């Protein structure tokens, strides 16, 4: 794994943009694809107006879309 360091101990030496062919880390390679998607799997529906807000419901909310 990667090592951890305190925020104050980190010093940036150099930054540069690299091409996709120069990427080495597997964790970064998974985002190279132009069709990468970030699905919103757990969304909680909110009442459109405060008067429609309910504390107790007969059924549990459906949060998967």
PyMOL Python script that loads the backbone (N, CA, C, O; Angstrom):
from pymol import cmd

cmd.read_pdbstr("""\
ATOM      1  N   UNK A   1       0.824  -1.194   0.000  1.00  0.00           N
ATOM      2  CA  UNK A   1       0.000   0.000   0.000  1.00  0.00           C
ATOM      3  C   UNK A   1       0.860   1.247   0.000  1.00  0.00           C
ATOM      4  O   UNK A   1       2.090   1.193  -0.037  1.00  0.00           O
ATOM      5  N   UNK A   2       0.184   2.343   0.042  1.00  0.00           N
ATOM      6  CA  UNK A   2       0.892   3.616   0.070  1.00  0.00           C
ATOM      7  C   UNK A   2       1.172   4.032   1.505  1.00  0.00           C
ATOM      8  O   UNK A   2       0.467   3.624   2.428  1.00  0.00           O
ATOM      9  N   UNK A   3       2.194   4.837   1.685  1.00  0.00           N
ATOM     10  CA  UNK A   3       2.536   5.323   3.010  1.00  0.00           C
ATOM     11  C   UNK A   3       1.686   6.533   3.339  1.00  0.00           C
ATOM     12  O   UNK A   3       1.168   7.199   2.443  1.00  0.00           O
ATOM     13  N   UNK A   4       1.542   6.813   4.614  1.00  0.00           N
ATOM     14  CA  UNK A   4       0.765   7.958   5.045  1.00  0.00           C
ATOM     15  C   UNK A   4       1.688   8.981   5.689  1.00  0.00           C
ATOM     16  O   UNK A   4       2.710   8.627   6.277  1.00  0.00           O
ATOM     17  N   UNK A   5       1.323  10.239   5.574  1.00  0.00           N
ATOM     18  CA  UNK A   5       2.129  11.308   6.155  1.00  0.00           C
ATOM     19  C   UNK A   5       1.204  12.393   6.685  1.00  0.00           C
ATOM     20  O   UNK A   5       0.066  12.527   6.235  1.00  0.00           O
ATOM     21  N   UNK A   6       1.695  13.156   7.631  1.00  0.00           N
ATOM     22  CA  UNK A   6       0.913  14.284   8.134  1.00  0.00           C
ATOM     23  C   UNK A   6       0.832  15.365   7.075  1.00  0.00           C
ATOM     24  O   UNK A   6       1.731  15.496   6.244  1.00  0.00           O
ATOM     25  N   UNK A   7      -0.249  16.146   7.101  1.00  0.00           N
ATOM     26  CA  UNK A   7      -0.478  17.177   6.106  1.00  0.00           C
ATOM     27  C   UNK A   7       0.666  18.189   6.076  1.00  0.00           C
ATOM     28  O   UNK A   7       1.090  18.615   5.001  1.00  0.00           O
ATOM     29  N   UNK A   8       1.159  18.567   7.231  1.00  0.00           N
ATOM     30  CA  UNK A   8       2.224  19.567   7.310  1.00  0.00           C
ATOM     31  C   UNK A   8       3.576  19.061   6.852  1.00  0.00           C
ATOM     32  O   UNK A   8       4.475  19.856   6.578  1.00  0.00           O
ATOM     33  N   UNK A   9       3.733  17.741   6.765  1.00  0.00           N
ATOM     34  CA  UNK A   9       5.018  17.162   6.371  1.00  0.00           C
ATOM     35  C   UNK A   9       5.175  16.991   4.863  1.00  0.00           C
ATOM     36  O   UNK A   9       6.254  16.640   4.387  1.00  0.00           O
ATOM     37  N   UNK A  10       4.117  17.235   4.119  1.00  0.00           N
ATOM     38  CA  UNK A  10       4.160  17.017   2.668  1.00  0.00           C
ATOM     39  C   UNK A  10       4.685  18.258   1.966  1.00  0.00           C
ATOM     40  O   UNK A  10       4.213  19.368   2.211  1.00  0.00           O
ATOM     41  N   UNK A  11       5.666  18.064   1.090  1.00  0.00           N
ATOM     42  CA  UNK A  11       6.217  19.156   0.287  1.00  0.00           C
ATOM     43  C   UNK A  11       6.123  18.762  -1.187  1.00  0.00           C
ATOM     44  O   UNK A  11       6.652  17.728  -1.594  1.00  0.00           O
ATOM     45  N   UNK A  12       5.448  19.588  -1.979  1.00  0.00           N
ATOM     46  CA  UNK A  12       5.354  19.330  -3.414  1.00  0.00           C
ATOM     47  C   UNK A  12       6.634  19.781  -4.085  1.00  0.00           C
ATOM     48  O   UNK A  12       7.048  20.931  -3.932  1.00  0.00           O
ATOM     49  N   UNK A  13       7.256  18.895  -4.819  1.00  0.00           N
ATOM     50  CA  UNK A  13       8.514  19.205  -5.489  1.00  0.00           C
ATOM     51  C   UNK A  13       8.261  19.591  -6.935  1.00  0.00           C
ATOM     52  O   UNK A  13       8.818  20.576  -7.419  1.00  0.00           O
ATOM     53  N   UNK A  14       7.418  18.821  -7.640  1.00  0.00           N
ATOM     54  CA  UNK A  14       7.188  19.081  -9.056  1.00  0.00           C
ATOM     55  C   UNK A  14       5.811  18.565  -9.433  1.00  0.00           C
ATOM     56  O   UNK A  14       5.371  17.531  -8.930  1.00  0.00           O
ATOM     57  N   UNK A  15       5.132  19.281 -10.315  1.00  0.00           N
ATOM     58  CA  UNK A  15       3.855  18.829 -10.855  1.00  0.00           C
ATOM     59  C   UNK A  15       3.901  18.943 -12.365  1.00  0.00           C
ATOM     60  O   UNK A  15       4.494  19.872 -12.913  1.00  0.00           O
ATOM     61  N   UNK A  16       3.266  17.983 -13.035  1.00  0.00           N
ATOM     62  CA  UNK A  16       3.205  18.033 -14.497  1.00  0.00           C
ATOM     63  C   UNK A  16       2.068  17.144 -14.976  1.00  0.00           C
ATOM     64  O   UNK A  16       1.676  16.192 -14.303  1.00  0.00           O
ATOM     65  N   UNK A  17       1.552  17.471 -16.143  1.00  0.00           N
ATOM     66  CA  UNK A  17       0.544  16.636 -16.772  1.00  0.00           C
ATOM     67  C   UNK A  17       1.240  15.551 -17.573  1.00  0.00           C
ATOM     68  O   UNK A  17       2.240  15.802 -18.246  1.00  0.00           O
ATOM     69  N   UNK A  18       0.699  14.340 -17.492  1.00  0.00           N
ATOM     70  CA  UNK A  18       1.295  13.225 -18.223  1.00  0.00           C
ATOM     71  C   UNK A  18       0.260  12.645 -19.184  1.00  0.00           C
ATOM     72  O   UNK A  18      -0.942  12.845 -19.009  1.00  0.00           O
ATOM     73  N   UNK A  19       0.729  11.935 -20.183  1.00  0.00           N
ATOM     74  CA  UNK A  19      -0.169  11.288 -21.132  1.00  0.00           C
ATOM     75  C   UNK A  19      -0.699   9.996 -20.520  1.00  0.00           C
ATOM     76  O   UNK A  19      -0.185   9.514 -19.510  1.00  0.00           O
ATOM     77  N   UNK A  20      -1.720   9.453 -21.139  1.00  0.00           N
ATOM     78  CA  UNK A  20      -2.294   8.210 -20.613  1.00  0.00           C
ATOM     79  C   UNK A  20      -1.316   7.047 -20.703  1.00  0.00           C
ATOM     80  O   UNK A  20      -1.409   6.105 -19.916  1.00  0.00           O
ATOM     81  N   UNK A  21      -0.393   7.092 -21.633  1.00  0.00           N
ATOM     82  CA  UNK A  21       0.592   6.013 -21.765  1.00  0.00           C
ATOM     83  C   UNK A  21       1.616   6.047 -20.634  1.00  0.00           C
ATOM     84  O   UNK A  21       2.252   5.034 -20.344  1.00  0.00           O
ATOM     85  N   UNK A  22       1.777   7.196 -19.999  1.00  0.00           N
ATOM     86  CA  UNK A  22       2.763   7.326 -18.925  1.00  0.00           C
ATOM     87  C   UNK A  22       2.208   6.989 -17.543  1.00  0.00           C
ATOM     88  O   UNK A  22       2.957   6.973 -16.566  1.00  0.00           O
ATOM     89  N   UNK A  23       0.916   6.720 -17.446  1.00  0.00           N
ATOM     90  CA  UNK A  23       0.306   6.406 -16.148  1.00  0.00           C
ATOM     91  C   UNK A  23       0.797   5.049 -15.683  1.00  0.00           C
ATOM     92  O   UNK A  23       0.797   4.088 -16.453  1.00  0.00           O
ATOM     93  N   UNK A  24       1.218   4.961 -14.424  1.00  0.00           N
ATOM     94  CA  UNK A  24       1.753   3.717 -13.877  1.00  0.00           C
ATOM     95  C   UNK A  24       0.828   3.059 -12.862  1.00  0.00           C
ATOM     96  O   UNK A  24       0.715   1.834 -12.833  1.00  0.00           O
ATOM     97  N   UNK A  25       0.170   3.850 -12.036  1.00  0.00           N
ATOM     98  CA  UNK A  25      -0.613   3.285 -10.941  1.00  0.00           C
ATOM     99  C   UNK A  25      -1.939   2.703 -11.439  1.00  0.00           C
ATOM    100  O   UNK A  25      -2.635   3.319 -12.246  1.00  0.00           O
ATOM    101  N   UNK A  26      -2.271   1.516 -10.948  1.00  0.00           N
ATOM    102  CA  UNK A  26      -3.511   0.856 -11.344  1.00  0.00           C
ATOM    103  C   UNK A  26      -4.722   1.640 -10.851  1.00  0.00           C
ATOM    104  O   UNK A  26      -5.764   1.653 -11.506  1.00  0.00           O
ATOM    105  N   UNK A  27      -4.590   2.284  -9.714  1.00  0.00           N
ATOM    106  CA  UNK A  27      -5.694   3.073  -9.186  1.00  0.00           C
ATOM    107  C   UNK A  27      -6.030   4.268 -10.036  1.00  0.00           C
ATOM    108  O   UNK A  27      -7.171   4.731 -10.028  1.00  0.00           O
ATOM    109  N   UNK A  28      -5.056   4.784 -10.777  1.00  0.00           N
ATOM    110  CA  UNK A  28      -5.278   5.919 -11.674  1.00  0.00           C
ATOM    111  C   UNK A  28      -5.711   5.443 -13.049  1.00  0.00           C
ATOM    112  O   UNK A  28      -6.460   6.136 -13.738  1.00  0.00           O
ATOM    113  N   UNK A  29      -5.252   4.279 -13.453  1.00  0.00           N
ATOM    114  CA  UNK A  29      -5.575   3.755 -14.782  1.00  0.00           C
ATOM    115  C   UNK A  29      -7.068   3.489 -14.949  1.00  0.00           C
ATOM    116  O   UNK A  29      -7.583   3.546 -16.066  1.00  0.00           O
ATOM    117  N   UNK A  30      -7.759   3.202 -13.871  1.00  0.00           N
ATOM    118  CA  UNK A  30      -9.181   2.898 -13.993  1.00  0.00           C
ATOM    119  C   UNK A  30     -10.006   4.122 -14.375  1.00  0.00           C
ATOM    120  O   UNK A  30     -11.152   3.975 -14.799  1.00  0.00           O
ATOM    121  N   UNK A  31      -9.450   5.331 -14.235  1.00  0.00           N
ATOM    122  CA  UNK A  31     -10.176   6.541 -14.588  1.00  0.00           C
ATOM    123  C   UNK A  31      -9.810   7.076 -15.969  1.00  0.00           C
ATOM    124  O   UNK A  31     -10.314   8.126 -16.367  1.00  0.00           O
ATOM    125  N   UNK A  32      -8.950   6.386 -16.705  1.00  0.00           N
ATOM    126  CA  UNK A  32      -8.514   6.863 -18.014  1.00  0.00           C
ATOM    127  C   UNK A  32      -9.634   6.751 -19.043  1.00  0.00           C
ATOM    128  O   UNK A  32      -9.743   7.596 -19.932  1.00  0.00           O
ATOM    129  N   UNK A  33     -10.460   5.728 -18.933  1.00  0.00           N
ATOM    130  CA  UNK A  33     -11.525   5.500 -19.903  1.00  0.00           C
ATOM    131  C   UNK A  33     -12.448   6.713 -19.977  1.00  0.00           C
ATOM    132  O   UNK A  33     -12.868   7.243 -18.948  1.00  0.00           O
ATOM    133  N   UNK A  34     -12.762   7.153 -21.199  1.00  0.00           N
ATOM    134  CA  UNK A  34     -13.604   8.335 -21.367  1.00  0.00           C
ATOM    135  C   UNK A  34     -15.056   8.059 -21.003  1.00  0.00           C
ATOM    136  O   UNK A  34     -15.830   8.995 -20.805  1.00  0.00           O
ATOM    137  N   UNK A  35     -15.433   6.796 -20.914  1.00  0.00           N
ATOM    138  CA  UNK A  35     -16.811   6.443 -20.585  1.00  0.00           C
ATOM    139  C   UNK A  35     -16.961   6.052 -19.117  1.00  0.00           C
ATOM    140  O   UNK A  35     -17.896   5.334 -18.762  1.00  0.00           O
ATOM    141  N   UNK A  36     -16.063   6.510 -18.273  1.00  0.00           N
ATOM    142  CA  UNK A  36     -16.139   6.186 -16.851  1.00  0.00           C
ATOM    143  C   UNK A  36     -17.400   6.814 -16.279  1.00  0.00           C
ATOM    144  O   UNK A  36     -17.738   7.955 -16.593  1.00  0.00           O
ATOM    145  N   UNK A  37     -18.101   6.044 -15.424  1.00  0.00           N
ATOM    146  CA  UNK A  37     -19.343   6.508 -14.846  1.00  0.00           C
ATOM    147  C   UNK A  37     -19.271   6.399 -13.328  1.00  0.00           C
ATOM    148  O   UNK A  37     -18.613   5.511 -12.786  1.00  0.00           O
ATOM    149  N   UNK A  38     -19.946   7.299 -12.663  1.00  0.00           N
ATOM    150  CA  UNK A  38     -20.036   7.286 -11.214  1.00  0.00           C
ATOM    151  C   UNK A  38     -21.509   7.207 -10.842  1.00  0.00           C
ATOM    152  O   UNK A  38     -22.135   8.241 -10.608  1.00  0.00           O
ATOM    153  N   UNK A  39     -22.079   6.009 -10.781  1.00  0.00           N
ATOM    154  CA  UNK A  39     -23.506   5.891 -10.505  1.00  0.00           C
ATOM    155  C   UNK A  39     -23.845   6.324  -9.080  1.00  0.00           C
ATOM    156  O   UNK A  39     -23.091   6.075  -8.140  1.00  0.00           O
ATOM    157  N   UNK A  40     -24.983   6.968  -8.948  1.00  0.00           N
ATOM    158  CA  UNK A  40     -25.478   7.386  -7.644  1.00  0.00           C
ATOM    159  C   UNK A  40     -26.387   6.271  -7.136  1.00  0.00           C
ATOM    160  O   UNK A  40     -27.575   6.234  -7.457  1.00  0.00           O
ATOM    161  N   UNK A  41     -25.829   5.373  -6.350  1.00  0.00           N
ATOM    162  CA  UNK A  41     -26.551   4.155  -5.982  1.00  0.00           C
ATOM    163  C   UNK A  41     -27.492   4.339  -4.803  1.00  0.00           C
ATOM    164  O   UNK A  41     -28.496   3.632  -4.724  1.00  0.00           O
ATOM    165  N   UNK A  42     -27.221   5.236  -3.904  1.00  0.00           N
ATOM    166  CA  UNK A  42     -28.049   5.371  -2.696  1.00  0.00           C
ATOM    167  C   UNK A  42     -28.561   6.804  -2.606  1.00  0.00           C
ATOM    168  O   UNK A  42     -27.944   7.654  -1.964  1.00  0.00           O
ATOM    169  N   UNK A  43     -29.688   7.065  -3.252  1.00  0.00           N
ATOM    170  CA  UNK A  43     -30.265   8.399  -3.222  1.00  0.00           C
ATOM    171  C   UNK A  43     -31.532   8.389  -2.388  1.00  0.00           C
ATOM    172  O   UNK A  43     -32.385   7.520  -2.572  1.00  0.00           O
ATOM    173  N   UNK A  44     -31.667   9.323  -1.490  1.00  0.00           N
ATOM    174  CA  UNK A  44     -32.835   9.420  -0.633  1.00  0.00           C
ATOM    175  C   UNK A  44     -33.726  10.529  -1.175  1.00  0.00           C
ATOM    176  O   UNK A  44     -33.299  11.679  -1.286  1.00  0.00           O
ATOM    177  N   UNK A  45     -34.961  10.183  -1.511  1.00  0.00           N
ATOM    178  CA  UNK A  45     -35.877  11.183  -2.015  1.00  0.00           C
ATOM    179  C   UNK A  45     -36.345  12.082  -0.883  1.00  0.00           C
ATOM    180  O   UNK A  45     -36.688  11.611   0.202  1.00  0.00           O
ATOM    181  N   UNK A  46     -36.355  13.375  -1.147  1.00  0.00           N
ATOM    182  CA  UNK A  46     -36.790  14.341  -0.153  1.00  0.00           C
ATOM    183  C   UNK A  46     -38.167  14.859  -0.547  1.00  0.00           C
ATOM    184  O   UNK A  46     -38.526  14.850  -1.724  1.00  0.00           O
ATOM    185  N   UNK A  47     -38.932  15.308   0.436  1.00  0.00           N
ATOM    186  CA  UNK A  47     -40.240  15.883   0.156  1.00  0.00           C
ATOM    187  C   UNK A  47     -40.063  17.183  -0.613  1.00  0.00           C
ATOM    188  O   UNK A  47     -39.167  17.973  -0.319  1.00  0.00           O
ATOM    189  N   UNK A  48     -40.931  17.399  -1.608  1.00  0.00           N
ATOM    190  CA  UNK A  48     -40.817  18.603  -2.429  1.00  0.00           C
ATOM    191  C   UNK A  48     -41.146  19.851  -1.623  1.00  0.00           C
ATOM    192  O   UNK A  48     -40.608  20.924  -1.894  1.00  0.00           O
ATOM    193  N   UNK A  49     -42.025  19.718  -0.634  1.00  0.00           N
ATOM    194  CA  UNK A  49     -42.399  20.832   0.233  1.00  0.00           C
ATOM    195  C   UNK A  49     -42.487  20.326   1.661  1.00  0.00           C
ATOM    196  O   UNK A  49     -42.755  19.144   1.879  1.00  0.00           O
ATOM    197  N   UNK A  50     -42.268  21.195   2.635  1.00  0.00           N
ATOM    198  CA  UNK A  50     -42.308  20.746   4.032  1.00  0.00           C
ATOM    199  C   UNK A  50     -43.631  20.115   4.448  1.00  0.00           C
ATOM    200  O   UNK A  50     -43.653  19.268   5.340  1.00  0.00           O
ATOM    201  N   UNK A  51     -44.732  20.513   3.818  1.00  0.00           N
ATOM    202  CA  UNK A  51     -46.030  19.970   4.209  1.00  0.00           C
ATOM    203  C   UNK A  51     -46.187  18.500   3.836  1.00  0.00           C
ATOM    204  O   UNK A  51     -47.051  17.809   4.378  1.00  0.00           O
ATOM    205  N   UNK A  52     -45.350  18.017   2.908  1.00  0.00           N
ATOM    206  CA  UNK A  52     -45.410  16.614   2.508  1.00  0.00           C
ATOM    207  C   UNK A  52     -44.441  15.732   3.288  1.00  0.00           C
ATOM    208  O   UNK A  52     -44.378  14.525   3.053  1.00  0.00           O
ATOM    209  N   UNK A  53     -43.697  16.311   4.198  1.00  0.00           N
ATOM    210  CA  UNK A  53     -42.735  15.550   4.977  1.00  0.00           C
ATOM    211  C   UNK A  53     -43.470  14.690   6.002  1.00  0.00           C
ATOM    212  O   UNK A  53     -44.369  15.164   6.697  1.00  0.00           O
ATOM    213  N   UNK A  54     -43.075  13.418   6.086  1.00  0.00           N
ATOM    214  CA  UNK A  54     -43.693  12.493   7.030  1.00  0.00           C
ATOM    215  C   UNK A  54     -42.612  11.836   7.876  1.00  0.00           C
ATOM    216  O   UNK A  54     -41.532  11.502   7.389  1.00  0.00           O
ATOM    217  N   UNK A  55     -42.926  11.659   9.145  1.00  0.00           N
ATOM    218  CA  UNK A  55     -41.989  11.010  10.061  1.00  0.00           C
ATOM    219  C   UNK A  55     -42.108   9.486   9.936  1.00  0.00           C
ATOM    220  O   UNK A  55     -41.099   8.789   9.822  1.00  0.00           O
ATOM    221  N   UNK A  56     -43.330   8.978   9.958  1.00  0.00           N
ATOM    222  CA  UNK A  56     -43.551   7.538   9.933  1.00  0.00           C
ATOM    223  C   UNK A  56     -44.214   7.137   8.620  1.00  0.00           C
ATOM    224  O   UNK A  56     -45.175   7.767   8.179  1.00  0.00           O
ATOM    225  N   UNK A  57     -43.684   6.071   7.998  1.00  0.00           N
ATOM    226  CA  UNK A  57     -44.228   5.565   6.739  1.00  0.00           C
ATOM    227  C   UNK A  57     -44.554   4.077   6.892  1.00  0.00           C
ATOM    228  O   UNK A  57     -43.990   3.393   7.746  1.00  0.00           O
ATOM    229  N   UNK A  58     -45.457   3.592   6.066  1.00  0.00           N
ATOM    230  CA  UNK A  58     -45.811   2.172   6.105  1.00  0.00           C
ATOM    231  C   UNK A  58     -44.753   1.323   5.420  1.00  0.00           C
ATOM    232  O   UNK A  58     -44.571   0.157   5.769  1.00  0.00           O
ATOM    233  N   UNK A  59     -44.045   1.903   4.436  1.00  0.00           N
ATOM    234  CA  UNK A  59     -43.017   1.150   3.707  1.00  0.00           C
ATOM    235  C   UNK A  59     -41.695   1.869   3.786  1.00  0.00           C
ATOM    236  O   UNK A  59     -41.644   3.086   3.966  1.00  0.00           O
ATOM    237  N   UNK A  60     -40.635   1.116   3.653  1.00  0.00           N
ATOM    238  CA  UNK A  60     -39.296   1.712   3.663  1.00  0.00           C
ATOM    239  C   UNK A  60     -39.026   2.390   2.332  1.00  0.00           C
ATOM    240  O   UNK A  60     -39.580   1.982   1.310  1.00  0.00           O
ATOM    241  N   UNK A  61     -38.186   3.418   2.323  1.00  0.00           N
ATOM    242  CA  UNK A  61     -37.929   4.113   1.057  1.00  0.00           C
ATOM    243  C   UNK A  61     -37.116   3.259   0.089  1.00  0.00           C
ATOM    244  O   UNK A  61     -36.262   2.476   0.505  1.00  0.00           O
ATOM    245  N   UNK A  62     -37.387   3.418  -1.200  1.00  0.00           N
ATOM    246  CA  UNK A  62     -36.614   2.755  -2.245  1.00  0.00           C
ATOM    247  C   UNK A  62     -35.484   3.678  -2.644  1.00  0.00           C
ATOM    248  O   UNK A  62     -35.721   4.703  -3.282  1.00  0.00           O
ATOM    249  N   UNK A  63     -34.251   3.334  -2.278  1.00  0.00           N
ATOM    250  CA  UNK A  63     -33.120   4.225  -2.515  1.00  0.00           C
ATOM    251  C   UNK A  63     -32.250   3.777  -3.670  1.00  0.00           C
ATOM    252  O   UNK A  63     -31.277   4.455  -4.002  1.00  0.00           O
ATOM    253  N   UNK A  64     -32.574   2.649  -4.297  1.00  0.00           N
ATOM    254  CA  UNK A  64     -31.758   2.147  -5.405  1.00  0.00           C
ATOM    255  C   UNK A  64     -32.463   2.462  -6.712  1.00  0.00           C
ATOM    256  O   UNK A  64     -33.639   2.138  -6.874  1.00  0.00           O
ATOM    257  N   UNK A  65     -31.753   3.096  -7.657  1.00  0.00           N
ATOM    258  CA  UNK A  65     -32.339   3.478  -8.941  1.00  0.00           C
ATOM    259  C   UNK A  65     -31.638   2.794 -10.067  1.00  0.00           C
ATOM    260  O   UNK A  65     -31.994   2.994 -11.229  1.00  0.00           O
TER     261      UNK A  65
END
""", "prot")
cmd.dss("prot")
cmd.show_as("cartoon", "prot")
cmd.util.cbc("prot")
cmd.orient("prot")
